[in-house]
Amino acid sequence: MVDQELRRHQLRALEAMKSLDKALTKYGISYFAIAGTALGAVRHKGFIPWDDDIDIVMTMPQYKKFVRIAPKIIKAPYTWHHISVNEKYETLSGGIRYGTDEPLITVFPLVKLSDNFLPKRIQWNIRKVMSPIWQRKVGFQVKQEYLDEGKNRKFAVWASSIIAAIIPKKTVLRILYRNEMRYEKKKVKWYCNIYSKYSLEKESIKAEWVKELIRVPFEDMELPIVKNYDAYLTHLYGDYMTPPAKEYQRPVHL
């Protein structure tokens, strides 16, 4: 992909985010940017030069409220993709696209974790097992480059295909939904971006970070991030102000 095409895509995602931010403010829905989007805001005051989407999260009460109104507030040319509007959508996170094909924004639910090690691992592993089964149930096609990364991944796809042939779709969905809400009524020390592809340790976010948000420059708008972004980004990336080696500076989704 040439730089011009990537920049066009970034600007399209930016316009979608401006529209979404305005709507979320109107409806009183709280969210914040995470991962590469938060890093881009801090290190580049906008997109990481090679990044190709925007990632945001909402706590479960905010996420549920958003999912209910998303079809009403997301207007053409943008489209909302979620299991609530498409029963064959491959994940329980949501996505905003340009038309039907070009991914712009991913909206993740932020799930409460147990403070205890074993229940926390169980909750994470339920997602790890059941999400691929859901993908097999809805016919999601795994990319070949994913399979080429090792025998374990090939086995996981094979095993999830076998189990998916046995378990009803409603049962898989019920397990995933219950897993999201397992500790929602409890006071906890950690949240988790549970549908991320990264590790539990990396995707855990302290509850105290979530409580305080600030808005920071991102291109020609402002985005909310956790106030203690230094602790969050250090937890996620280590030395986050030093860019990675050139071979890792490439788009992930496009």
Steps between C-alpha positions, in 0.01 A plus 500: 500500500639840410508776761238702313244221524568443868464871574170511311379214716617669821316821412184304427528332842558843655182641346305199626646552848404868504143407417495222759652721772232762443223241526647337811529838669138575414378173654729518802694185415853482639785340307876528460768416248730208564804318360651650185246781488591617851869456418456701181329780692787521751799439272381648169202721593303290252531170318812293532625553141445135405181439702182426309210516746372659820443290814270611781344330803194544718413344834219245473214735607617760247558238232152351539346846475706574190410172327131582542525838330789437257278421198326834552806722547739349245398640163603435138758476360602329825352170614480332841604135517403300807331175588186695596452606136672209328468157662800378298740767627817328613559666840314656790691825459360746247635673193433813297583475131486712191220334305519129570868424442747757629563469879541834676423474873484203737283541811593256777305419818710545815426206730558476875748235615514308825772613740598136553745326268311177422151649431668767289680238288181297466310805375774577246525138383124470453528785252805342334317171451151624416586788263657270235203266535269795434705591192463144366124513568458815289736389222778750563796419275840486670776665299773270373777711652344436842514124442856521372624633833507158667349157556320616815288740299410235245402264783291773668305564179450125445387444861264798500346373174429161660344652812302754294332213318363374832410806708195710400566862403276633778698307760831645379359851508348451845834383642681801352241746630504350849878510500492874428273568797655253747638771735309803378320557832819473704754764595822395329857620452530407132310522175589320178462553128390138481455471122850616419741260329775584748567348844297536818792672670539757222129565462429545872423862593496622860159616623663810648620598150149469359359739760692805375505600135645801321458624145816539294574617144456242226550641152252791486268376777537384860458147631453380858774278646576393857653783702781274618593416142866460587426205731255349250727531196804379695298198615398427141814587303791558738708784351208636301672816380752302293349383168544133404744375238418580137378148421219541754387839366218375283117505495332209674147495360523623142 
